C-alpha cells in the first residue's frame, strides 16, 4: 500500500494546530486565575497570545520576503520560547498537576527554547560550538525524515512550545488530554534524543573538514559558481535579480546555476532570465536545472506518455529561450526505481534538447550513494549514452559531510573505470547554515573546492546560493550579511584568475641611455 505524500504534512499540521489551540486555552485560563501570582499570570498569557505571531516572524525573518521588515523582530521567537520555558519551570515547581503531565512538557519547552536561541544567535553570526547546535540538527533531521530533504532547513520550527498545566485536572476528559500531550512530548524527546549522537557526529565531521586548503594554482578549465534566483517559479523580483546578479558580477564567477520549477518555465519567466543572463554568457557557463514537480514520481514510474510529452515541451522551451551550456533534465532528483526507465527518460529528453541546440551538455543528477546511481553512472561513462556529464548533488539533511565524502569516493571509482570519463560538476553541497552553523558551511565549501580542484575530471563547483531566499543555503543571509563561506569562494576565484592570467611579459629593456650615449641591452638569462 502506497502512503499518499500529503499524509505526513497534514498530520504535522494538525498536531501543530492542536498545540497552538492548547496554548490559547491554557493561556486564557492562566490569565483568569486570580490565585496565580500576577507575574506568572502575565507571563503565561503574553506567551500564549504572542506565540503565533512570534512563530510567523521566526519562520519568515530569515527569508527574502520578510528580511527587511521582520529581521529586527527576529528576537521575539526565542523570547517567547524562553518565556514558555520559564512558565513550565514555575508550573513544575507548583506540584499541583501530576508530575507525569508536567515533566515532559517542561523538557520539551527547554529544548525548544534552546534550539530557538541557538538559531537566532547563529543568524547573527555567533559561530556557536557543535554542542549548542546539535539539538537543532537532531530536530531538523527528524523533520527531514518525515517531510523530505528540503524540510531540513526549516523543520526545527515545527517544534512548538506548550504551556504546562499548573493545576490538577478536574475531569477525566481534561486528564486524558494532558496524558495525550505528555505522550506527544515524550515521543518527541525520545526521537530527538535518539538522533542526537549522530547530530553531534555530523557537526564534528563538518568541523574536521577545516584542514583542507585550496591549491595555489588552479586549473584553467575549472569553474566556480553560484546558484542565482533560488527556485524560479515566476520572473525574479527586481531586488533578487539585482542582489544575486550583483554578487555574481562582483565575485567574477565562472559558472551560474539557475533552477527552474515546472510552473516557472513560462514565457515571461524565461524571457526575464534570458535578459538577466544575456550580458554574462560569453564569460560564464550557464547550468539550468529542471526539477520534477511534487508528485511527479508516479507518472514517471508509470511511463505516462502525457507527462513525458509535457517534460519534453518544458525542455524544448528552456533550451530555445536560454541555450544553457549544461542541462539537468531531472533537476537534483536522486534516481530511484528502474534503471531502464531513467535511461529512456534521459535519452528522450537529450534528443529533444539537441534538436534545438546541438552543443548543449546533458547531465545526470546523482548522489552517488545507491546501486542505481552506480548503474546509471556506469551507463554515462560507457560511451554508449548521449548523456555526457554527471551532476553530483549532496543536499543538507541527506547525509553528513562524512557520507558526502563517501559519495565522492564512490564517484572517483566509477570515473576511474569509465571507458569515456564524463565531466563532473558539484551542484549542491550538504549544508544549512541556520541549522548546522556557518562554520560548518565554510568548512564544507572549502573542502569541496579543494577536492574538485584536485581532480581533472571535475569541471566546477556551484558553491551555494547567492543569498537566502526561502531556504538558508546562501553565501549571504536574506538581509545580505556575508557568511564566512563567501570568503572561501572569493579566494578560489582569485586563485583561478591568477592561474589563468597570462604570465607577465619580460620588459624590453633595450633603450638608449641619452646621458651616457650608449645602448642598454637586457642581461641574458642564466641557463
Secondary structure, 3 states (H helix, E strand, C coil): CCCCCHHHHHHHHHHHHHHHHHHHHHHHHHHCCCCCCHHHHHHHHHHHHHHHHHHHHHHHCCCHHHHHHHHHHCHHHHHHHHHHHHHHHHHHHHCCCCHHHHHHHHHHHHHHHHHHHHHHHHHCCCCCCHHHHHHHHHHHHHHHHHHCHHHHHCHHHHCCCCCCCCCCCCCHHHHHHHHHHHHHHHHHHHHHHHHHHHHHHHHHHHHHHHHCCCCCCCCCCCEEEEEEEEEECCCCCHHHHHHHHHHHHHHCCCEEEEEECHHHCCHHHHHHHHHHHHCCCCCCEEEEECCCCCCHHHHHHHCCHHHHHHHHHHHHHHHHHHCCCEEECCCCCCCCCCHHHHHHHHHHHHHHHHHHCCCCEEEEEECCCCHHHHHHHHHHHCCCCCCCEEEEECCCCCCCHHHHHHHHHHHHHHHHHCCCCCEEEEEECCCCHHHHCHHHHHHHHHHHHHHHHCCCCEEEEEEEECCCCCCCCECECCCCCECHHHHHHHHHHHHHHHHHCCCCCCCCCCEEECCCCEEECCCCCCC
